[in-house]
Amino acid sequence: MRANLLESTRFNFFMLRIQKCLLKEIMQIQIENINFILDKKLFWAKLNRKSAHCWGFFRNKSLLFFYPLKKMREVLTIEVGQAGIQLGNAIWEQYCAEHGIDNSGKRKENVAKMIPSKCSFEETGSGQFVPRNLAVEVRVTCILLASGQFDLEPNVIDVKNGPFAAMFHPEFLVHSKEDAANNFARGHYTIGKQIIDKVNDRLRKLVDNCDNVMGFVIGHSVGGGTGSGLGALILERLTVDYRKKPKLGFEIYPSPNLSACVVERYNSLLATHWLLDHTEVSLLLDNKAIYGICQKQLRIAKPDVNNLNRLISKVISSMTASLRFSGELNVDLNEFQTNLVPFPRLHFMTTGMSPIIPKADTGTAPNDVQKITDDYFKPANWFMKFTEFDPAEDKYMAISLNY
Ligand SMILES: Nc1nc2c(ncn2[C@@H]2O[C@H](COP(=O)(O)OP(=O)(O)OP(=O)(O)O)[C@@H](O)[C@H]2O)c(=O)[nH]1
């Protein structure tokens, strides 16, 4: 007997009372893609859908055992605007290196042990791994890399000529003909409104290709018109269409070192207002702080966006590592919210990384766990600058350390 218990029920706990007549054979019950084999002597069982925990009694009063056969939870990545797409490129480059996938999406030889995760990649019949990614950009040339990327300007979306071009499905690189001209309102109400249906359609296709979507990771800048305006619009639609799926946002905040555009701070303010309601967890990435890390710690005299994106991609990769690799420790997207967010609107996180050392020093720098942990708590290693932060006096509300 196979019962599909779908999301229709509103209860976290529900009782399965199994009649004697149904217990002739071993039963397989599928709950959100977790299969439980129940012994035929089972008397009753109680299942917690949230933690996929199950307990109960056999008729001889021994405790029920269960084991999950399959647990596939996919994470979809969405990149919006030029910054989002460039960041996406860095992320997929990082993921490919970690999973042993080459530029064309094929598994590299001699790295057989690194099994590409179906959480982030979809395996096609020909053995190619296609990122579960959508890129949206208004300028076409920006669409260089990611699946699930959106931008509005045609010249930015050049994913088709980028090094990872063969890996992405062109259908999931969405663009329009003109850009948002660094204007939130234009990205949100004018250009955004024109392509949002297309974006929704592609998103629906991405979701349909998954067994069970765990949530969304969205990368965008809040300074540009597309990243802020269209990004907010997409987040709003995700909230409406996929209400229970968590959305993890990586929001790039503008820095005067990288951009002299005066309206970026207004765009950021407007976008942040949308983020209050439409992301479950937002990781704030301050370009100025990351720029400082590159200069002071990596000794790069004039860092460019690639240096910044590479650092950010490592943070994102470490947050999704436990989803992409099997192991004892499993943190799903919901857990970031459960453990770190005390109140729904209070979900803006600071992130950081350690050790951050120049390539030349990798052999000589100490890298024991204590040192790495201590370094992490130094504000110099954070991707956000707090002008009056005092490490001794100020308090943290919640901390999550991923090693
Ligand atoms: N970290 C990082 N920041 C970037 C990158 N590209 C642009 N930015 C920053 O993002 C802001 C500009 O946003 P963009 O993403 O270029 O603009 P957009 O979202 O495409 O919007 P429009 O150009 O108005 O259509 C500026 O503050 C840039 O400094 C990048 O690759 N990495």
The ligand as an SDF file (V2000), in Angstrom:
LIG
                    3D

 32 34  0  0  0  0  0  0  0  0999 V2000
   29.2770   42.3050   -5.0680 N   0  0  0  0  0  0  0  0  0  0  0  0
   28.9390   42.7020   -6.3160 C   0  0  0  0  0  0  0  0  0  0  0  0
   28.2820   43.8620   -6.5060 N   0  0  0  0  0  0  0  0  0  0  0  0
   27.9620   44.2320   -7.7560 C   0  0  0  0  0  0  0  0  0  0  0  0
   28.2590   43.4170   -8.8750 C   0  0  0  0  0  0  0  0  0  0  0  0
   27.7940   44.0440   -9.9870 N   0  0  0  0  0  0  0  0  0  0  0  0
   27.2460   45.1890   -9.5850 C   0  0  0  0  0  0  0  0  0  0  0  0
   27.3430   45.3180   -8.2390 N   0  0  0  0  0  0  0  0  0  0  0  0
   26.8070   46.3990   -7.4300 C   0  0  0  0  0  0  0  0  0  0  0  0
   25.3970   46.4140   -7.6600 O   0  0  0  0  0  0  0  0  0  0  0  0
   24.9480   47.7410   -7.7830 C   0  0  0  0  0  0  0  0  0  0  0  0
   24.3620   47.9400   -9.1490 C   0  0  0  0  0  0  0  0  0  0  0  0
   23.4360   46.9620   -9.3880 O   0  0  0  0  0  0  0  0  0  0  0  0
   23.3820   46.1440  -10.7560 P   0  0  0  0  0  0  0  0  0  0  0  0
   23.1210   44.7280  -10.3940 O   0  0  0  0  0  0  0  0  0  0  0  0
   24.5570   46.4560  -11.5970 O   0  0  0  0  0  0  0  0  0  0  0  0
   22.1300   46.7610  -11.4630 O   0  0  0  0  0  0  0  0  0  0  0  0
   20.8450   45.9950  -11.9650 P   0  0  0  0  0  0  0  0  0  0  0  0
   20.2030   45.2780  -10.8270 O   0  0  0  0  0  0  0  0  0  0  0  0
   21.2070   45.1400  -13.1280 O   0  0  0  0  0  0  0  0  0  0  0  0
   19.8970   47.1760  -12.3550 O   0  0  0  0  0  0  0  0  0  0  0  0
   19.9530   48.1150  -13.6460 P   0  0  0  0  0  0  0  0  0  0  0  0
   21.3840   48.1750  -14.0930 O   0  0  0  0  0  0  0  0  0  0  0  0
   19.4180   49.3950  -13.1780 O   0  0  0  0  0  0  0  0  0  0  0  0
   19.0750   47.4460  -14.6390 O   0  0  0  0  0  0  0  0  0  0  0  0
   26.1540   48.6170   -7.5670 C   0  0  0  0  0  0  0  0  0  0  0  0
   26.1480   49.0090   -6.2040 O   0  0  0  0  0  0  0  0  0  0  0  0
   27.3320   47.7250   -7.8430 C   0  0  0  0  0  0  0  0  0  0  0  0
   28.4390   48.1050   -7.0610 O   0  0  0  0  0  0  0  0  0  0  0  0
   28.9280   42.1860   -8.6480 C   0  0  0  0  0  0  0  0  0  0  0  0
   29.2130   41.4110   -9.5400 O   0  0  0  0  0  0  0  0  0  0  0  0
   29.2400   41.8770   -7.3390 N   0  0  0  0  0  0  0  0  0  0  0  0
  1  2  1  0
  2  3  2  0
  2 32  1  0
  3  4  1  0
  4  5  2  0
  4  8  1  0
  5  6  1  0
  5 30  1  0
  6  7  2  0
  7  8  1  0
  8  9  1  0
  9 10  1  0
  9 28  1  0
 10 11  1  0
 11 12  1  0
 11 26  1  0
 12 13  1  0
 13 14  1  0
 14 15  2  0
 14 16  1  0
 14 17  1  0
 17 18  1  0
 18 19  2  0
 18 20  1  0
 18 21  1  0
 21 22  1  0
 22 23  2  0
 22 24  1  0
 22 25  1  0
 26 27  1  0
 26 28  1  0
 28 29  1  0
 30 31  2  0
 30 32  1  0
M  END
$$$$
